[in-house]
Amino acid sequence: MWKFGDFKHYTSLKLMAHVLGIPSPKEDIDGSMVRKVYYEDKDLDRIIKYCEQDVITVAQVVLRLRNEALLSEDQIIYV
């Protein structure tokens, strides 16, 4: 249902977010860049932020698919 005519076995989170009108989590880096950021840049905090944004986007996608209100910025707490 979510392949959008593609032949891969998955649909990217970025595409799902876009189609559902949810802000993209891929502002800074994407999965293809994690290796370089970790091994070459040694910037674990950047990877943590990337993963946190993905989790929030997945939550937003689930809420949208359930026809529920999206989380607002003040409802999101980073621990």
N, C-alpha and C positions, 0 to 999 in steps of 0.2 A: 504494500500500500504506500509506503514512504520512499520508494526507490526513485521516484520522479523520472522514470524512463532510463535509469542507469542500470548497469549490469552487475554492480558490486553487491555484496551481501549485506551492506549497511548504507545508511544515509548519514552524512556528517551532521554533527551537532550545529555547526554554523548554518547549514542549509535549513535544518529544521527550525532553528530560531528565527531565521529570516522569513520563512514561509508563514510562521505563526505570529510574526510581528513582535518578536522578543529581541531586545538588544543583543548584538553578537558578543560572545565571550572572547573572541579572538582579536582583542585590541592590540596586544603587544607581541605575543608569540603564538605559534600553533604547535601541534604535536611533532611535526617534522623538525622543529628547532630545539626540542628539549635536550637532546643529546649534546648538542653544541653548548647550550647554555649551562648544562651541568658539568661536562668534562673540560671545556675550553674556557668558558667565562667564570666557572665556579660560582654561579649565582643561584643558589638554592632558594633564596627568598623570591626570586622572579618566577621560579617553577611553582612554588607554593601558591603564589597569587594566581597563576595560570590555572592550577587545579581547583582552587577555591571558586574562581569564576565559572569553570565548567560545572561544578556541583550546583551552583546557584542557577545556572542556565538549565540544567536538567530538571531541577525543581520547578522552574518557571514553565518549562515545556509540559511537565506532568499536570501542573495546575491548569494550563491553557487547554490541554486535551480533556480535562475533567470539567471544563467550562466554569472554573473557579477564578476568583480574583488573583492577579499576580501579586507577588511580594513587592512591597515598596522598599526603597533604600533604607528607611528607618526600621524596617522589620528584619533586616539582615544584619546579623552580629557575627563578626569574625573573632574566633577564640584562638 
